[in-house]
Amino acid sequence: MQKDFSIDEHLEYPVENVENPVITSMSERDAKSVWHPFTQHYTAPYSIPVVKGQGAYLFDENGKRYIDAIASWWVNLHGHAHPYIAQKVAEQFLQLEQVIFAGFTHEPAICLAERLLDILPNNQAKIFYSDNGSTAVEVALKMAIQFFHNQGNTRKNKIIAFANGYHGDTFGTMAVGAKSAFNAPFEPFLYETLYLPVPTKGHETRALEAMQEYLQNADEIAAFVFEPLIQGAGGMVMYEPGVLNELIALAKAHGVLTIADEIMTGFGRTGKMFATDYIEHKPDIFCLSKGLTGGAMALGVTSSTQTIFEAFLSDDRRKTLFHSHSFTANPLACTAALASLDLLLLPETQAQIQMIHQSHQCFKEVLQEKYGKAIADVRIRGTILAIEIQTSEGTSYFSNIRDTAYNFFLEKGILMRPLGNVIYLLTPYCISEEDLQYIYTAIEEFLQHIQAK
Ligand SMILES: *Cc1c(COP(=O)(O)O)cnc(C)c1O
């Protein structure tokens, strides 16, 4: 029996709080009522309440300042609480804050679609909106599978993906991501994916051979989905454009659709607008989110070619793409994305992207010269710097270097969230040279600290 909702019951809660004067700080109130993502609440310390953001900085309840060195989980491009984005979103709110997107449309969504198509490769023709990265990938997979289905081909049911990939936390995206402790409980529910070895240096041939082998049964394969050039959650693992270009060419030659998950790599992260701008063969579908709105609001985009779009045109209504979210193409999020694009295209922003890249290059030399023994690998692509720390246990998310490093940098007012033994920088583009130098110095101190152990 469903319990009746009672206002009295609802009112109990604040009363209890008043009677319990221990609950004062935001952290404690948080611990009492909030369940956080990717957090083991049994062992995790209290969450740090952030009360203000400005530029590359976050400020906590006590006024302590943190440099946001991971762009708040890879989303922020131009700094926090950016006045230009804030103003545009505020103006839009007073005009139109939300409207159903089936049967209706609005200027921010139209304008954003036009502007995205301007910067995407010219094989891209249509923009489909959703509201986060995982759903952008879900939509891409559904588009690919139904593309064939609509043409009467129901045999193409498999997806090729890289081992060690990450495409989101929903069931469809977990299925194409790495099999790991994170999704182990759900494995029986995840459909079969064909995994390619990641084509890191020295493993290119293995990846190409595996692709060729899978493609012998191309009539069963709908799509190849990949994080171009950098696998983010997998540990900032990098590979070269050449091999991706060949993999895409092979897939295309065998009638397999190609899906670029540019959710982390898009909007300048890799030094070009999109990571796939480094390669010649253009994917059929793109997934965008994270930096799309400059990190200010939730929005997802799946773009497709005209050919894919046309496979859904029919007087048979079953050929429709039946996918929607309540907040699809939210006008405020589209407006934030338009404002972010304005800022991204400024010469100053492009110069900052170059500055960050150059600084990382110089620091890489220092690292290799002075800390060769403590470091297994240093990788750079565009604005992303990844340092793989040498450990006896090998690479593991659960490596305790992670916690040591996280706390060490937090103490110094730097928000970094190592992926196992990989510490990395993925900062807002507005970060100053001084703050970068401050972070480099802290990294050196950390390496000295662990070398001394
Ligand atoms: C973050 C990420 C996703 C998932 O995006 P969410 O908005 O967190 O659902 C998918 N793919 C890649 C490459 C990502 O980095």
The ligand as a MOL file (V3000), in Angstrom:
LIG
                    3D

  0  0  0     0  0            999 V3000
M  V30 BEGIN CTAB
M  V30 COUNTS 15 15 0 0 0
M  V30 BEGIN ATOM
M  V30 1 C 31.6530 12.9330 -18.8210 0
M  V30 2 C 31.6010 12.1020 -20.0310 0
M  V30 3 C 30.4120 11.4810 -20.4230 0
M  V30 4 C 29.1400 11.5600 -19.6050 0
M  V30 5 O 28.6660 12.8500 -19.4750 0
M  V30 6 P 27.6590 13.1840 -18.2580 0
M  V30 7 O 27.1850 14.5600 -18.5380 0
M  V30 8 O 28.5090 13.1120 -17.0150 0
M  V30 9 O 26.5860 12.1660 -18.2670 0
M  V30 10 C 30.4100 10.7510 -21.5930 0
M  V30 11 N 31.5240 10.6370 -22.3370 0
M  V30 12 C 32.6820 11.2280 -21.9980 0
M  V30 13 C 33.8660 11.0980 -22.8900 0
M  V30 14 C 32.7700 11.9620 -20.8220 0
M  V30 15 O 33.9380 12.5190 -20.4700 0
M  V30 END ATOM
M  V30 BEGIN BOND
M  V30 1 1 1 2
M  V30 2 1 2 3
M  V30 3 2 2 14
M  V30 4 1 3 4
M  V30 5 2 3 10
M  V30 6 1 4 5
M  V30 7 1 5 6
M  V30 8 2 6 7
M  V30 9 1 6 8
M  V30 10 1 6 9
M  V30 11 1 10 11
M  V30 12 2 11 12
M  V30 13 1 12 13
M  V30 14 1 12 14
M  V30 15 1 14 15
M  V30 END BOND
M  V30 END CTAB
M  END
